[in-house]
Amino acid sequence: MLSVLSYGRLVARAVLGGLSQTDSRDYSLITASYGFGKDFRKGILKKGMCYGDDACFIARHRAADVLGVADGVGGWRDYGVDPSQFSATLMRSCERLVKEGRFAASSPVGILTSGYYELLQNKVPLLGSSTACIIVLDRRGHRLHTCNLGDSGFLVVRGGEVVHRSDEQQHYFNTPFQLSIAPPGAEGVVLSDSPEAADSSSFDVQLGDIILTATDGLFDNMPDYMILQELKKLKTTNYDSILQTAQSIAKQAHDLAYDPNYMSPFAQFACDNGLNVRGGKPDDITVLLSIVAEYTD
């Protein structure tokens, strides 16, 4: 039988041993972006961090790395409204809030909420709608904090398997949750969700984890197993390697989107809802591909 003193020493050694194994290094995200506008084949490309009606941002501030994607709702074009303006302005607002340090790393939904309310306060209403997904890496805490509204989203891949993913939010088939600003008098007619309705999650990450953040143009055209096959090609944390893999994923999704004989995830979902649909889904595609690495200045 151990004496109380001996037992105490063993406990102390165990605690100290555990502390000595704690990873005190800061983490960071090495991120590359790539995408296509749906009108790419017509030679129409958007400037900056926008691909068609999609928009995105990559930002850092002190102890956090922040990424975001947004997908402008194309139906507004039927009313003479450019859908890309809403998503691009929303992402620019969120990016500025991050760079100014006006956010809490543990609350990406706070970034989304503040960015959206800035749009609501414009003297001239910026009409439109958008889905959105924002993720924040707490460098020191090694935790990823996420929020996703609609059908954009993210995957976290470790050891060749998906260990975390966002939940898609749909009101009904092909009608995702979305932030909106409607014309005066039409507020009750245009579908609009609160940013607080976004699905939120927080979890630990490890060095070498791969994080893929994308709009629905990717997920509607590539199932997980195809994405994982492409990610196997990513062997290093070198930026050029990450960019090459992001390009490969986006290009494959783009090609599949125009294949009329391909049973895409979107077509399968449509069939599940009683519709006779086959083929890919032509859409804007935005891919942000990140690897969790040790932070360096």
Disulfide bonds with the S-S distance in Angstrom:
none
